[in-house]
Amino acid sequence: MSSTNNTSIPSGDQKSKKKKKSKKKGSAQPATADVPSTPTETNDTHNGPDDDDDDDGEHDDREPASPVKEEPPDAGPPDTMTTVTNGVKDLAVESDKDDAAARFDALVKDRDALRQEVTQLRQSLEELQAKHNSEIEAVQGELADTQAEKENAEEQYQSLLGKVNTIRSQLGERLKADAEDLAQARTQIEELEEQKSELQERYTTRSAEVEELTAQTRELTQKHTEQAKELSSLRNRLTLSQQNWLKEKEELVESEAYIRDEFENAKQAMHDWEVLAMEERTIRKDLTDRNADLEEQLASLKEAYEKVVSERDTHSSTVDGLQRALQEIQTVRKQELKELVETNQSEQAALRKQLQDMQATHESTVSELEHTKKDLERALPFEKEVKEKNLLIGKLRHEAVILNDHLTKALRFLKKGKPEDNVDRYVSSLTSLCFSISSPNCPASRDWQILQRRPATLAVLLLRR
C-alpha cells in the first residue's frame, strides 16, 4: 500500500507542471487525460482487502467506491490545487479501508474461535451423557441383584416356618448361641441398609448434576445466538437460571427428607425381624459374601463419582473462561460498532446465516435433552419397588405375630401336668404386670415389649427345669 501511495503523488506533481506550462503558452487543453489516473490508483489500493475478502466469501456484496469525483469532459482545465488534494484524499480513504479490513479479519478470527469452543463443549457433553447412561445401567443391575437376594430370603423364611415345630427340643442351649448370632445379623443388616441409602443419595446427586449441565448448555447456546443484539438480556437470564437452580435444590432437599422418613420407617420394620433370628446361622455365610461384593461395587462407584466431579470442575472452569472472553469481546465490539455502522450491512447477511445454523444446532441439543429426560423418567418405577418392599415388611410383621402365638402354645403344652406350673405362671404374670405398669398409655408398645421378652422368659424357665 505504501508503494502505490508514493507513486501517486509524483504523478500529480508532473501533471500540475504540465498544466502550468500550457497556461503560459496560452493554449487550453482538456482535462480528460488527467482524470483516469486516480481511479486506477484506487483500484490498485483495493487489491489487498479484496484478496482477504475472497478467503471469507463475502467480497461480492461490497462495491468499490472511488474516492475522487470524476469531472465532466466539457469542464475546463482543473487548477493545480485539486490534484494535490485528490492525492491526500486517496491516502486517507486507503488508510480507513485498511483499518476496516483489519478489524473485519479480527472479528472473523474471534467467530472461528468461538465455534471451536462450542464444538468442544458439545463433545464433552455427549461424553458425560454416555457415562451417565452407563452408570444408570450399572445401578439397575445392582437393583436386580438385590431383588434376587430378597427372593432368596423369602424362600428361607418359608423354610423357617416348617422348622418351628422342632423348636421344643432345641430351646435349651441354642438360645445363648443364637443371641450372639442375632447381634451379628443386626449389624450386617444395618450395614446393608446404610449402603442402600448411600446408593440412592448418589443417584439423586448425579441426576442433579445432569440437570445443571443441561442448564449450562442452554445458557451457552443463548449467548452465542444473541451476541450483538441481546447483551443486556444475558444477565437477566443468568439470574433466572440461578433461581431455577435454587428451586430444584429445594425440591431435592424435600425429596431427601421424604426418603429419610421412609428409611426410618424401614428401620423400625426391620427391628421386627429380631424374632426370626434363632435360625439365621445358615444365612450368615451368604451375608458375608454379599457384603464383600457390595464393598467392591462401592469402590468402583466411588471412582466413577470422583471422575465425574473432576470433569464437572473442568467444565465449570471452561465456562468461566468463555464468559470472561465474551465480556471482553463485548467491550471491544461496543467501541468498534460506532465506527463500522456503515460497513456492517454486508456482514449482517452472513451473521443471519450463522444465526440460522446456531438455531438448528440449538434445536438438536434440545431434542437430545428431551431424550435424556425420558431416560431419567424410566428410572421412576424404582419407587414402586420400594413400596412393594414395604408391603413385604408388613407381611413379615404379621408372620412374627403368628410365631409368637406358636411359642405361647408351646409354653402351655410344657406347663401341663408338672409341679412347677405355679412358679412359671407366677413369673409370667409378673413380667406382664411390669410391662402394663411401665407403659399404660401405649398398648402397641406394651405388646411389642412383651413379644421381645417372651423368648428370654422361656429360656429362664427351661434352665430352671
ZINOR-V444507 format. One record per residue. N is the residue number from 0. RES is the residue in one letter. OMEGA is omega in whole degrees, -180 to 180 (none if undefined). NEAR is the number of other ideal C-beta (glycine too) atoms within 10 Angstrom. D_LAST is the distance of its C-alpha to the last C-alpha in Angstrom with 1 decimal. Layout:
n/res/omega/near/d_last
N/RES/OMEGA/NEAR/D_LAST
N/RES/OMEGA/NEAR/D_LAST
//
This chain:
n/res/omega/near/d_last
0/M/-179/15/120.3
1/S/180/8/122.2
2/S/180/8/124.7
3/T/180/18/125.6
4/N/179/16/126.1
5/N/-179/9/128.3
6/T/-177/11/130.5
7/S/-176/21/130.9
8/I/180/15/132.4
9/P/178/10/135.5
10/S/177/15/136.3
11/G/178/22/136.7
12/D/179/13/138.9
13/Q/180/10/141.1
14/K/179/17/141.5
15/S/178/18/142.5
16/K/179/11/145.1
17/K/180/13/146.6
18/K/177/18/146.7
19/K/178/10/148.6
20/K/180/10/151.2
21/S/177/13/151.7
22/K/178/13/152.3
23/K/179/8/154.9
24/K/178/8/156.8
25/G/179/6/156.7
26/S/179/8/155.2
27/A/180/10/152.2
28/Q/178/14/149.5
29/P/-179/13/146.5
30/A/-178/18/143.0
31/T/-180/13/141.3
32/A/-179/10/141.1
33/D/-173/21/139.2
34/V/-174/18/136.4
35/P/-178/10/134.6
36/S/-177/15/133.7
37/T/179/22/131.0
38/P/178/14/128.9
39/T/178/11/129.0
40/E/180/23/127.5
41/T/177/20/124.8
42/N/178/13/123.9
43/D/-179/16/123.6
44/T/-178/22/121.4
45/H/-177/19/119.0
46/N/-178/10/118.3
47/G/179/15/115.5
48/P/178/21/113.2
49/D/178/13/114.0
50/D/178/11/112.6
51/D/-179/15/109.4
52/D/178/19/109.2
53/D/179/11/109.5
54/D/-179/10/106.2
55/D/178/13/104.4
56/G/-178/9/106.1
57/E/-176/16/107.4
58/H/-179/15/111.1
59/D/-176/9/112.5
60/D/-178/13/111.8
61/R/178/14/113.9
62/E/179/6/117.7
63/P/179/13/119.8
64/A/-180/9/121.6
65/S/-177/12/125.0
66/P/-175/19/125.3
67/V/177/19/129.1
68/K/178/9/130.9
69/E/179/11/133.7
70/E/176/16/137.2
71/P/-178/8/139.3
72/P/-178/9/142.1
73/D/-176/7/144.8
74/A/-180/11/143.9
75/G/-180/10/146.1
76/P/-180/14/145.2
77/P/179/16/142.2
78/D/180/11/142.6
79/T/-178/15/141.5
80/M/-179/9/138.6
81/T/-180/15/136.8
82/T/-179/22/136.2
83/V/180/13/134.6
84/T/177/12/132.3
85/N/179/20/131.2
86/G/179/19/130.1
87/V/178/11/128.0
88/K/177/14/126.4
89/D/-180/22/125.5
90/L/-179/17/123.8
91/A/-180/10/121.7
92/V/-180/17/120.7
93/E/178/23/119.7
94/S/178/13/117.6
95/D/-180/13/115.8
96/K/176/20/115.1
97/D/179/14/113.7
98/D/180/12/111.3
99/A/179/16/110.2
100/A/180/18/109.6
101/A/179/12/107.6
102/R/178/16/105.4
103/F/177/21/104.9
104/D/179/15/103.8
105/A/178/12/101.3
106/L/179/18/99.9
107/V/179/16/99.6
108/K/178/10/97.8
109/D/179/16/95.3
110/R/180/16/94.7
111/D/179/10/94.0
112/A/178/12/91.6
113/L/178/17/89.7
114/R/179/14/89.5
115/Q/180/9/88.0
116/E/179/16/85.3
117/V/179/18/84.4
118/T/178/11/84.1
119/Q/178/11/81.8
120/L/178/18/79.6
121/R/179/17/79.3
122/Q/180/10/78.3
123/S/178/15/75.6
124/L/178/19/74.3
125/E/178/11/74.2
126/E/179/11/72.2
127/L/179/17/69.7
128/Q/179/18/69.3
129/A/179/10/68.7
130/K/180/15/66.0
131/H/178/19/64.3
132/N/179/12/64.2
133/S/179/11/62.7
134/E/178/17/59.9
135/I/178/17/59.2
136/E/179/10/58.9
137/A/179/14/56.4
138/V/178/19/54.3
139/Q/177/13/54.3
140/G/179/11/53.2
141/E/178/16/50.2
142/L/177/15/49.3
143/A/178/10/49.4
144/D/180/14/47.0
145/T/177/17/44.6
146/Q/179/13/44.8
147/A/179/10/44.1
148/E/180/13/41.0
149/K/176/14/39.7
150/E/176/10/40.3
151/N/180/12/38.2
152/A/178/15/35.4
153/E/178/12/35.6
154/E/179/10/35.5
155/Q/179/15/32.3
156/Y/177/17/30.8
157/Q/177/9/31.6
158/S/179/11/30.0
159/L/179/17/26.8
160/L/179/13/26.8
161/G/-178/8/26.7
162/K/-178/11/23.8
163/V/-178/15/21.5
164/N/-179/10/20.5
165/T/-177/9/19.0
166/I/-174/16/16.6
167/R/-176/10/13.7
168/S/-174/8/13.5
169/Q/-177/13/14.2
170/L/-173/19/12.3
171/G/-174/11/10.1
172/E/-175/11/12.9
173/R/-179/16/15.8
174/L/-180/17/15.2
175/K/180/10/16.4
176/A/-179/11/19.4
177/D/177/19/20.2
178/A/176/14/20.6
179/E/178/9/23.3
180/D/178/17/24.9
181/L/-179/17/25.0
182/A/179/10/27.0
183/Q/-180/15/29.4
184/A/178/20/29.9
185/R/180/15/30.7
186/T/180/10/33.3
187/Q/179/17/34.8
188/I/179/17/35.1
189/E/178/12/36.7
190/E/179/14/39.2
191/L/179/17/40.1
192/E/177/14/40.7
193/E/178/11/42.9
194/Q/179/15/44.9
195/K/179/17/45.5
196/S/178/15/46.8
197/E/178/13/49.1
198/L/179/17/50.6
199/Q/179/17/51.3
200/E/178/13/52.9
201/R/178/17/55.1
202/Y/179/15/56.2
203/T/179/13/57.3
204/T/180/15/59.2
205/R/177/18/61.0
206/S/177/15/62.1
207/A/178/15/63.5
208/E/178/17/65.4
209/V/178/19/66.9
210/E/177/18/68.1
211/E/179/16/69.6
212/L/178/21/71.5
213/T/177/18/72.9
214/A/178/16/74.1
215/Q/178/17/75.8
216/T/178/19/77.6
217/R/179/16/78.9
218/E/180/18/80.3
219/L/180/21/82.0
220/T/178/20/83.7
221/Q/179/17/84.9
222/K/-179/19/86.3
223/H/-179/20/88.3
224/T/-178/17/89.6
225/E/-174/16/90.9
226/Q/-172/20/92.4
227/A/-173/12/95.7
228/K/-172/10/95.4
229/E/-180/13/92.0
230/L/-180/15/91.5
231/S/-178/8/90.7
232/S/-179/11/88.1
233/L/-179/17/86.0
234/R/178/9/84.6
235/N/180/10/83.7
236/R/178/15/81.8
237/L/178/14/79.9
238/T/178/9/78.8
239/L/179/11/77.7
240/S/177/16/75.7
241/Q/178/11/73.9
242/Q/177/10/73.1
243/N/180/12/71.7
244/W/178/14/69.6
245/L/178/10/68.2
246/K/179/10/67.4
247/E/179/14/65.6
248/K/178/12/63.7
249/E/178/10/62.5
250/E/178/11/61.4
251/L/179/15/59.4
252/V/178/10/57.7
253/E/178/10/56.8
254/S/177/11/55.4
255/E/179/14/53.4
256/A/178/10/51.9
257/Y/179/10/51.1
258/I/178/16/49.4
259/R/177/12/47.4
260/D/178/10/46.1
261/E/180/17/45.1
262/F/178/15/43.3
263/E/176/10/41.3
264/N/178/12/40.4
265/A/178/16/39.3
266/K/179/12/37.2
267/Q/178/9/35.4
268/A/-179/16/34.9
269/M/177/16/33.5
270/H/180/12/30.8
271/D/-178/19/29.4
272/W/-176/20/28.7
273/E/180/16/25.8
274/V/-176/20/23.4
275/L/-175/19/24.7
276/A/-179/18/24.1
277/M/-178/22/21.1
278/E/-176/19/23.7
279/E/176/19/26.6
280/R/-179/14/26.7
281/T/-178/10/29.4
282/I/-172/19/31.4
283/R/-180/12/31.5
284/K/179/9/34.2
285/D/-179/13/36.4
286/L/178/17/36.2
287/T/178/11/37.4
288/D/-180/9/40.3
289/R/178/15/41.3
290/N/178/13/41.2
291/A/179/9/43.7
292/D/-180/11/45.9
293/L/177/18/45.9
294/E/176/11/46.8
295/E/179/9/49.8
296/Q/178/17/50.9
297/L/178/14/50.6
298/A/179/10/52.9
299/S/178/10/55.5
300/L/177/17/55.4
301/K/178/12/56.0
302/E/180/10/59.0
303/A/180/16/60.5
304/Y/178/15/60.0
305/E/177/10/61.8
306/K/-179/11/64.6
307/V/180/18/65.0
308/V/178/11/65.1
309/S/179/10/67.8
310/E/178/16/69.9
311/R/178/15/69.6
312/D/179/10/70.9
313/T/180/10/73.8
314/H/179/17/74.7
315/S/177/13/74.6
316/S/178/10/77.0
317/T/179/14/79.3
318/V/177/15/79.4
319/D/178/10/80.2
320/G/179/11/83.0
321/L/179/18/84.4
322/Q/178/15/84.4
323/R/179/10/86.3
324/A/178/14/88.7
325/L/178/17/89.3
326/Q/177/12/90.0
327/E/179/11/92.5
328/I/-180/16/94.2
329/Q/178/13/94.4
330/T/179/10/96.1
331/V/-178/14/98.6
332/R/177/17/99.3
333/K/178/11/100.0
334/Q/-176/8/102.8
335/E/-178/15/104.1
336/L/177/11/104.0
337/K/-179/8/106.7
338/E/-174/12/109.1
339/L/-179/15/108.1
340/V/-176/8/108.3
341/E/-176/7/111.5
342/T/-176/15/110.3
343/N/-178/14/106.8
344/Q/178/10/107.9
345/S/-180/15/107.8
346/E/-179/16/104.4
347/Q/178/12/102.9
348/A/179/11/103.3
349/A/179/15/101.4
350/L/176/15/98.7
351/R/176/10/98.3
352/K/178/10/97.7
353/Q/178/15/95.1
354/L/178/16/93.4
355/Q/178/11/93.3
356/D/-180/12/91.7
357/M/176/18/89.1
358/Q/177/12/88.4
359/A/178/10/87.8
360/T/178/16/85.4
361/H/178/17/83.7
362/E/178/11/83.1
363/S/178/11/81.7
364/T/178/17/79.2
365/V/178/13/78.2
366/S/177/9/77.5
367/E/178/16/75.4
368/L/177/19/73.4
369/E/177/10/72.9
370/H/179/10/71.5
371/T/178/16/69.0
372/K/177/12/68.0
373/K/178/9/67.3
374/D/178/14/65.1
375/L/178/14/63.1
376/E/177/9/62.7
377/R/180/10/61.2
378/A/-180/14/58.2
379/L/180/8/57.4
380/P/178/8/55.3
381/F/177/13/52.5
382/E/177/11/51.7
383/K/179/9/50.9
384/E/179/12/48.4
385/V/178/14/46.7
386/K/178/10/46.5
387/E/178/12/45.0
388/K/177/15/42.3
389/N/176/12/41.5
390/L/177/9/41.2
391/L/179/14/38.7
392/I/177/16/36.6
393/G/177/11/36.6
394/K/179/11/35.5
395/L/176/18/32.6
396/R/-180/12/31.5
397/H/180/9/31.6
398/E/177/18/29.5
399/A/177/15/26.9
400/V/178/12/26.7
401/I/177/10/26.3
402/L/179/17/23.4
403/N/178/17/21.7
404/D/177/9/22.3
405/H/-180/13/20.7
406/L/179/17/17.5
407/T/177/13/17.5
408/K/178/10/18.2
409/A/178/16/15.2
410/L/179/16/12.9
411/R/180/9/14.8
412/F/-180/10/14.5
413/L/-175/18/10.7
414/K/-176/15/10.9
415/K/171/7/13.6
416/G/179/7/13.6
417/K/-177/11/10.3
418/P/-178/6/10.7
419/E/-177/12/8.4
420/D/-177/12/10.9
421/N/-179/9/13.1
422/V/-178/13/11.1
423/D/179/19/10.2
424/R/179/11/13.9
425/Y/-180/9/15.0
426/V/-179/13/13.7
427/S/179/18/15.2
428/S/179/10/18.3
429/L/-179/11/18.8
430/T/180/16/18.8
431/S/178/15/21.2
432/L/178/10/23.4
433/C/-179/12/23.6
434/F/-180/18/24.9
435/S/180/12/27.3
436/I/-176/9/28.7
437/S/-178/11/29.2
438/S/-178/14/31.1
439/P/-175/9/32.6
440/N/-175/6/35.8
441/C/-177/11/34.3
442/P/-179/10/32.0
443/A/179/8/32.0
444/S/179/12/30.7
445/R/179/17/28.0
446/D/-179/14/26.8
447/W/178/15/26.9
448/Q/178/16/24.8
449/I/178/17/22.2
450/L/179/17/22.2
451/Q/-175/15/21.9
452/R/-177/14/18.9
453/R/178/18/16.8
454/P/179/19/15.6
455/A/180/12/14.5
456/T/177/17/12.6
457/L/-180/20/10.8
458/A/-180/18/10.0
459/V/-179/14/8.8
460/L/-179/18/6.4
461/L/179/14/5.1
462/L/179/12/5.4
463/R/179/10/3.8
464/R/none/11/0.0
//
